[in-house]
Amino acid sequence: MAWGPFDMTAAAAPTYPRTIPTSGGPTEIRYMGEADREAVLAFARELPPHDLLFLPRDISQPKVLGAWLREIERGAMTSLLAVRAGEVLGCATIVREPLSWSPHVAELRVVVLPKARGLGLGRTLSEDAFALAIPLGIEKFVAQMTADQTAAISVFETMGYRAEALLRDHVRDRDGKKHDIVMLAHDVAAFDARLAAYGLAEPLES
């Protein structure tokens, strides 16, 4: 993953579907739904096993994917896909629980296929997620990854995330090896205030 610094001017919430140019060809960014079940399952099964540790559950399992789609339907998750020629190349998911004690907090999960990295898809998906978060009333984003994924941690830090916790031996991979999890957080509310200072708040609220 090689994203640049977060671009505040790109944060106005777009409409979907939309097509973005990449060096690999035009790529569609759109909401995920039931019709994407098989394509998303194929995407998940192409991800390196270690990348799946970004996520609390193994999305390469059909029953887990089914639960994901049900969460989207009930409004607890919002997922964006990057799709080219019918193939899912990347995904960003906003996970929130409006009825919990933390309705203002959401988790951001971003995964991109290795062959599609370096095209800016991770950056685009992350920026779009930010733009969607502000009208939803989300004030804080959290993200998690294994402590050895230093490149990914650095990327999130360039977007304003800061480490808040280290959970030791928190996940166990398919080989039985345990990994520490780093919890990062971003103050979305402060980001929104900066947008207002740049005169960009109104498009996000429309």
C-alpha positions in Angstrom: 0.0 0.0 0.0 1.5 3.3 -1.0 -0.8 6.2 -0.4 0.1 9.9 -0.1 -0.9 12.3 2.6 -4.7 12.7 3.2 -6.1 15.2 0.8 -8.7 17.4 2.6 -9.9 18.9 -0.7 -10.9 15.3 -1.9 -13.3 14.7 1.1 -16.6 16.0 -0.3 -18.9 13.0 -0.4 -19.2 11.7 -3.9 -22.2 9.9 -5.5 -22.0 6.2 -6.5 -21.3 4.5 -8.6 -18.5 6.5 -10.0 -15.5 5.7 -12.2 -11.9 6.7 -11.5 -8.9 6.4 -13.8 -6.0 4.2 -12.8 -2.9 3.0 -14.5 -4.6 -0.4 -14.7 -7.7 1.0 -16.4 -11.0 2.6 -15.4 -12.2 1.3 -12.0 -15.7 1.7 -10.6 -16.2 2.7 -6.9 -19.6 1.6 -5.7 -21.6 0.4 -2.7 -21.4 -3.3 -1.9 -24.6 -5.3 -1.9 -26.1 -8.8 -2.2 -25.3 -9.0 -5.9 -21.6 -8.8 -5.1 -21.6 -12.0 -2.9 -19.6 -14.2 -5.3 -17.2 -11.5 -6.5 -16.4 -10.5 -2.9 -15.8 -14.1 -1.9 -13.4 -14.5 -4.8 -11.7 -11.3 -3.7 -11.4 -12.5 -0.1 -9.9 -15.8 -1.2 -7.3 -14.0 -3.2 -6.0 -12.0 -0.3 -2.8 -13.2 1.4 -3.7 -15.0 4.7 -1.9 -12.4 6.7 -4.0 -9.6 5.3 -7.1 -11.2 6.6 -5.8 -10.5 10.1 -6.7 -6.9 9.5 -10.3 -8.1 10.0 -12.0 -9.6 13.1 -13.4 -12.5 11.1 -12.3 -14.6 8.1 -14.3 -13.1 5.2 -13.1 -15.9 2.9 -15.7 -18.1 4.6 -19.2 -18.0 3.0 -21.0 -17.8 6.3 -18.9 -14.9 7.4 -19.6 -13.1 4.2 -23.3 -13.8 4.6 -23.2 -12.2 8.1 -21.4 -9.2 6.6 -24.1 -8.7 3.9 -26.8 -8.9 6.6 -25.0 -6.2 8.6 -24.9 -4.0 5.5 -28.6 -4.5 5.1 -29.4 -3.5 8.7 -27.2 -0.4 8.4 -24.4 -1.4 10.8 -21.9 -1.5 8.0 -21.3 0.6 4.9 -18.9 -1.0 2.4 -17.4 0.4 -0.8 -15.9 -1.7 -3.5 -13.3 -0.9 -6.2 -14.3 -3.0 -9.2 -12.7 -3.4 -12.6 -14.0 -5.7 -15.4 -16.2 -7.4 -12.8 -13.4 -8.2 -10.4 -13.3 -6.7 -6.9 -9.8 -5.2 -6.4 -10.4 -3.4 -3.0 -12.8 -2.8 -0.3 -13.4 -0.3 2.5 -15.9 -0.9 5.2 -17.2 1.5 7.9 -18.4 -0.6 10.9 -20.6 1.1 13.5 -23.2 0.3 16.0 -25.6 3.2 16.4 -27.4 1.6 19.4 -24.2 1.1 21.4 -22.6 3.4 24.0 -20.2 4.5 21.3 -22.5 5.5 18.3 -20.0 8.3 17.4 -17.1 5.7 16.9 -16.7 3.5 13.8 -14.0 1.1 12.6 -12.5 1.5 9.2 -11.3 -1.6 7.4 -9.5 -1.2 4.1 -8.0 -4.1 2.1 -6.6 -4.1 -1.5 -5.4 -7.1 -3.6 -1.6 -7.2 -3.8 -1.8 -6.9 -7.6 -3.8 -3.7 -7.4 -1.6 -1.9 -4.9 0.2 1.2 -6.0 -2.8 2.3 -8.1 -4.2 4.7 -5.4 -7.2 2.5 -4.7 -6.5 2.3 -1.0 -6.2 6.1 -0.8 -9.4 6.6 -2.8 -11.4 4.1 -0.7 -10.1 5.7 2.6 -11.0 9.2 1.5 -14.4 8.2 0.4 -15.0 6.5 3.7 -14.0 9.7 5.5 -16.5 11.7 3.4 -19.2 9.2 4.2 -18.4 9.2 7.9 -19.0 12.9 8.6 -22.7 13.0 7.6 -23.3 9.8 9.5 -22.2 11.6 12.7 -19.1 9.6 13.2 -16.6 11.5 15.3 -13.8 9.0 15.6 -12.4 6.3 13.3 -10.4 3.3 14.6 -8.4 0.8 12.6 -6.5 -2.3 13.6 -3.7 -4.3 12.1 -1.0 -6.7 13.3 2.0 -5.0 14.8 4.4 -6.4 12.1 2.5 -4.7 9.3 4.7 -1.6 9.7 4.1 -0.3 6.1 0.4 -0.2 6.6 0.8 1.4 10.0 2.9 4.1 8.5 0.4 4.7 5.8 -2.4 5.2 8.3 -0.2 7.6 10.2 0.2 9.7 7.1 -3.6 10.1 7.1 -3.6 11.3 10.7 -4.1 8.1 12.6 -2.3 7.7 15.9 -1.6 4.5 17.9 -3.9 4.2 20.9 -3.4 0.6 22.1 -1.4 -2.5 21.7 -3.2 -5.8 22.3 -0.8 -8.6 22.8 -1.4 -12.1 21.3 -4.8 -10.8 20.2 -5.2 -12.8 17.0 -4.2 -16.3 15.9 -3.5 -17.1 12.3 -4.3 -20.3 10.4 -1.0 -21.8 11.5 -1.7 -21.2 15.1 0.7 -18.3 15.5 -0.4 -15.4 17.7 0.1 -11.8 16.7 -0.1 -8.5 18.5 -2.7 -6.0 17.3 -2.1 -2.3 17.0 -5.2 -0.1 17.5 -5.0 3.3 15.7 -7.5 6.1 15.9 -8.4 9.3 13.9 -10.4 12.2 15.3 -13.0 12.7 12.5 -14.6 15.6 14.3 -11.4 17.6 14.4 -10.9 16.8 10.7 -14.4 18.1 10.0 -13.5 21.3 11.8 -10.5 21.7 9.6 -12.7 21.3 6.5 -14.9 24.1 7.8 -11.8 26.3 8.2 -11.1 25.6 4.5 -14.6 26.4 3.6 -15.4 22.8 2.6 -17.9 21.8 5.3 -21.1 22.6 3.4 -20.7 20.0 0.6 -20.3 17.3 3.3 -23.5 18.3 5.0 -25.6 18.5 1.9 
